Amino acid sequence: MEGLEIKDFRGEDYKAVISFGAWRVAYLNYSQRFDPDKINILERHMETDEVFLLLEGKATLLIGEDAKEVPMEKFKCYNVLRGVWHTIATSPDAHVFIVENADTSDDNSEFLHKEIRVKL
């Protein structure tokens, strides 16, 4: 239909599906890097907050340098503030909706290597 875009992504990992101006919308689905037994990196974005919304499955946000576990509830918005260390652990059936600045990249983010084990 003219004037309407419909996007979906059911593959593995992260994929931006819509970008406009200063923001982008993405899906984050299970992949090995989000496996609760294989997480080894935290990140923080220096120029943007990042919003997570769990649609299906299970997911836990890991917040701060100490990776405090925050189990996610479906359909609640979780806003990770700019400059806060974080990552996410997901179940194999998880689908997460993400909104962030369109220019978020390795160039304006920092990474901390740390082995973390999570129970979903």
N, C-alpha and C positions, 0 to 999 in steps of 0.2 A: 504494500500500500504506500502510495506517495506520502512523504512526510513522516514516515515511521520506520525505525530500525528495530529489528528483533534479533537479539544475540543470545547464544547459549554456548556452553563449553562443558563437556563431560569427560575430556581427556585428563591425563595426569598433570600435576604441578600447577603453576600459576600462568594465567593468560589474561592480559588486558583485552577487553572486548569493546569498550567505548571510551573515547577520549574527546574532550571538548574544552577548548580554552585552557584553563589552569587545572582541570581535574580529569581523572580517569577512573573507570570502573573495571574491576577485574574479578575473575573467579580464581579461587585457590582450591584445588582438589588434592586428594591424597597423592603423595609420591614418597619415595624413600627418604628424601631429605626432611619430610615432616613426620616420619615414623617415630613413635614415642621412644623406641629403643635406639634410635640412630641420630638424634639431634646433637649437633656439635658446633653450633654457631648461633650467636645472638646478633641482632642488628639494631641500629638506631638511625633514624632519618633526621637530619639536621635542619631540614627546611619544611617539614610537613608533619601533621598528625596522620594517623592511618586508622581507618574505621574497618572493623571486622563484624560480620553478621553471619552466624551459623545457620545454614538452611537445612542441612541433613547430616546425619551421623553424629559423631562426637568430636569435640576439639577442646584443647586446653591452651590458653595463652600463657606464656612464661614471661614475666615482667620483672625488670630490674636486673642488675648485674648478678644478683643471687637467684635469679630465675624462679621467682615465686609463682606457684601454680594458681591459675584462675580458670576453673572449669567453665566453659561457655554454655549458655542456655540458648536454645533455638529462638530466633527472631528478636534477640536483644542486641542492641548496638554497643560495641565495645570500642571506645576511642582511645588509642594509644597516642599519648601526647608526643609532640616533637621532642627529640633528644632522649627518649626513654628506651633503654635496652629492651628488646622483645624478640620472641619467635612464637611459633605455633606448632603444636603437635596435633595430628589428626588421625582418626580411625580410617580404615580403607574405604568406607562408604561416605566419608565427609565431603560436603560441598560448602564452601565459605565464600561470601560476597565481600569484596574489598573496595573501598573508595580512598583515594589519595591524590596528591598533586601529580599531574601528568609528567612532570620532569623529575620525579623521584628515580634515582639511579645510584649506582656505586659511587659516582662522583660526589654526591652530597649525602652519603650514608657512611656509617662506620660499622666495623664488624669485630666481634670478640669471639675467639675460638674457645669453646668450653664444652666438655661432654656433659650431657644432661639426660637423665632417665625420667620418664613421666609415666604415671599410671592413668589411663583414661577411664 
